[in-house]
């Protein structure tokens, strides 16, 4: 049997090695990724560069959803982001679970999450009644505990991110002190792959929380504004900056992956492209970090 070259490994999926439903999922992630590159960057620019999360209060959302075009934009963003994230999580679950039953259960959970959040998100956008919400006349108006539940879940999410970063730094330092090079047994492409999945999983989790908190806008302006206020907390702010970096990296590295799959020069230049992606991620994150720190602190 002839040896498999690096180029064949990188371009294999595009050549049709995977088939059936998995192949459809493979293509869906790339097509939806291109769509999200436009939708997500537009949303990210408005909420993390022009404004900051704590400023996206009831009036901000109501003004946007008063325009049918913005409602359409929100639904398209919801559909593309939720299903891109769910299919991505499904692929992660496929790799993590070797047991067939465990894998099927994990896949089923992914489908349930995708369907549930799609329905909830669309209903929230289409059924939004600005007058009723502004007057806090809904059945759950003034129920601040709902906002607290969502807000404190952000504290948990942020704490997990900070603990993970600290643990990684400690592990690297310990390895260096023991004269061991803390490098994964692989090349740049494998580092990019790990970061891509970690960023994607983190962004997807936050997306699901965000779908829930944006639903509160229909319950009343008081509950929603109370929830959005959590984003100005000093403990949450670093997480917001990390989230921006994760979105940017995942998007740019997704373009790198598409180039590897569908261009002749992609596999040859994939290592150099990784460093370009990392540099661009830092450069594009800095302006958002400055805006967030100025307005939130």
Secondary structure in CASP SS format (residue, H / E / C, confidence):
PFRMAT SS
TARGET T0000
AUTHOR 0000-0000-0000
METHOD secondary structure of the structure
MODEL  1
X C 1.00
X C 1.00
X C 1.00
X C 1.00
X C 1.00
X H 1.00
X H 1.00
X H 1.00
X H 1.00
X H 1.00
X H 1.00
X C 1.00
X H 1.00
X H 1.00
X H 1.00
X C 1.00
X C 1.00
X C 1.00
X C 1.00
X H 1.00
X H 1.00
X H 1.00
X H 1.00
X H 1.00
X H 1.00
X H 1.00
X H 1.00
X H 1.00
X H 1.00
X H 1.00
X H 1.00
X H 1.00
X H 1.00
X H 1.00
X H 1.00
X H 1.00
X H 1.00
X H 1.00
X H 1.00
X H 1.00
X H 1.00
X H 1.00
X H 1.00
X H 1.00
X H 1.00
X H 1.00
X H 1.00
X H 1.00
X H 1.00
X H 1.00
X C 1.00
X C 1.00
X H 1.00
X H 1.00
X H 1.00
X C 1.00
X C 1.00
X H 1.00
X H 1.00
X H 1.00
X H 1.00
X H 1.00
X H 1.00
X H 1.00
X H 1.00
X C 1.00
X C 1.00
X H 1.00
X H 1.00
X H 1.00
X H 1.00
X H 1.00
X H 1.00
X H 1.00
X H 1.00
X H 1.00
X H 1.00
X H 1.00
X H 1.00
X H 1.00
X H 1.00
X H 1.00
X H 1.00
X H 1.00
X H 1.00
X H 1.00
X H 1.00
X H 1.00
X H 1.00
X H 1.00
X H 1.00
X H 1.00
X H 1.00
X H 1.00
X H 1.00
X H 1.00
X C 1.00
X C 1.00
X C 1.00
X H 1.00
X H 1.00
X H 1.00
X H 1.00
X H 1.00
X H 1.00
X H 1.00
X H 1.00
X H 1.00
X H 1.00
X H 1.00
X H 1.00
X H 1.00
X H 1.00
X H 1.00
X H 1.00
X H 1.00
X H 1.00
X H 1.00
X H 1.00
X H 1.00
X H 1.00
X H 1.00
X H 1.00
X H 1.00
X H 1.00
X H 1.00
X C 1.00
X C 1.00
X C 1.00
X H 1.00
X H 1.00
X H 1.00
X H 1.00
X H 1.00
X C 1.00
X C 1.00
X C 1.00
X C 1.00
X C 1.00
X C 1.00
X C 1.00
X C 1.00
X C 1.00
X H 1.00
X H 1.00
X H 1.00
X H 1.00
X H 1.00
X H 1.00
X H 1.00
X H 1.00
X H 1.00
X H 1.00
X H 1.00
X H 1.00
X H 1.00
X H 1.00
X H 1.00
X H 1.00
X H 1.00
X H 1.00
X H 1.00
X H 1.00
X H 1.00
X H 1.00
X H 1.00
X H 1.00
X H 1.00
X H 1.00
X H 1.00
X H 1.00
X H 1.00
X H 1.00
X H 1.00
X H 1.00
X H 1.00
X H 1.00
X C 1.00
X C 1.00
X C 1.00
X C 1.00
X C 1.00
X C 1.00
X C 1.00
X C 1.00
X C 1.00
X C 1.00
X H 1.00
X H 1.00
X H 1.00
X H 1.00
X H 1.00
X H 1.00
X H 1.00
X H 1.00
X H 1.00
X H 1.00
X H 1.00
X H 1.00
X H 1.00
X H 1.00
X H 1.00
X H 1.00
X H 1.00
X H 1.00
X H 1.00
X H 1.00
X H 1.00
X H 1.00
X H 1.00
X H 1.00
X H 1.00
X H 1.00
X H 1.00
X H 1.00
X H 1.00
X H 1.00
X H 1.00
X C 1.00
X C 1.00
X H 1.00
X H 1.00
X H 1.00
X H 1.00
X H 1.00
X H 1.00
X H 1.00
X H 1.00
X H 1.00
X H 1.00
X H 1.00
X H 1.00
X C 1.00
X H 1.00
X H 1.00
X H 1.00
X H 1.00
X H 1.00
X H 1.00
X H 1.00
X H 1.00
X H 1.00
X H 1.00
X H 1.00
X H 1.00
X H 1.00
X H 1.00
X H 1.00
X H 1.00
X H 1.00
X H 1.00
X H 1.00
X H 1.00
X H 1.00
X H 1.00
X H 1.00
X H 1.00
X H 1.00
X H 1.00
X H 1.00
X H 1.00
X H 1.00
X C 1.00
X C 1.00
X C 1.00
X H 1.00
X H 1.00
X H 1.00
X H 1.00
X H 1.00
X H 1.00
X H 1.00
X H 1.00
X H 1.00
X H 1.00
X H 1.00
X H 1.00
X H 1.00
X H 1.00
X H 1.00
X H 1.00
X H 1.00
X H 1.00
X H 1.00
X H 1.00
X H 1.00
X H 1.00
X H 1.00
X H 1.00
X H 1.00
X H 1.00
X H 1.00
X H 1.00
X H 1.00
X H 1.00
X H 1.00
X C 1.00
END
